[in-house]
Amino acid sequence: MRHHPQNAVFTAIDTTDLDAAIALGKTLAPISGGLKLGKEFFTSHGPQGVMAVAGETTSLFLDLKFHDIPNTVAGGVRAAAKFIKPNMLTIHASGGPAMIRAAADASAEFDDARPWILAVTVLTSMDDEDLKAVGVNSAAEDQVLRLAELAQRNGADGVICSPREINALRQVCGPDFKLVVPGIRPAGSDHGDQKRVKTPIEALSDGASYLVIGRPITAATDPGAAAETIVGSLAA
């Protein structure tokens, strides 16, 4: 049985190297609140690889961003909940109300072991100009709020959002809606391809529920020490 996450930091392990991922998992699972594994790793190694890295007790954020017709997404949620048992599982809010509801209903079938359904709003690599390029003429924050409200109305437990939208989402969606926030960069670190970022302390102070931190930990010379520094700064 996976532990419910208490520590707010989920470490993102984004690699196709199974041995490296297993080593990172062993080092970082006891320090961070949980591990995040996504499409790159899952496509390379499947459920067996996920279990090799996270085991059966580490809190797990399985970031597969399901986006398909409602029946297919429901089936994907059921398969993940049955064979991997993640704590958190992602879908795309832009899949629409029926798809979101299908995912939420499929998750509910697993009672206390159900994964939280988290809807992706606007990817943190996208800004207003990127949205215009794909035909969305709203500002990024407006689109995030629109999709978050849609997700909440249709049974999602929370959303994945940029640090910069946390305050606005708390006002619109209330205190209990889960806000899981990538785009977290400790002060002085490289922003990489993330365009809308904040530090861990800033994001939690604004009202984030959980933080997803990848390269600032996993690409560090000593990933364990990097994780301890971040987690320790939040505890202080």
Secondary structure as UniProt FT lines:
FT   STRAND          9..12
FT   HELIX           18..28
FT   TURN            29..31
FT   STRAND          34..38
FT   HELIX           39..54
FT   TURN            55..57
FT   STRAND          60..66
FT   HELIX           70..83
FT   STRAND          88..92
FT   HELIX           93..95
FT   HELIX           97..108
FT   TURN            109..110
FT   HELIX           111..113
FT   STRAND          116..120
FT   TURN            124..125
FT   HELIX           128..133
FT   TURN            134..135
FT   HELIX           140..153
FT   TURN            154..155
FT   STRAND          158..160
FT   HELIX           163..165
FT   HELIX           166..173
FT   STRAND          178..181
FT   TURN            187..188
FT   TURN            192..193
FT   HELIX           200..206
FT   STRAND          210..213
FT   HELIX           215..218
FT   HELIX           223..235
//
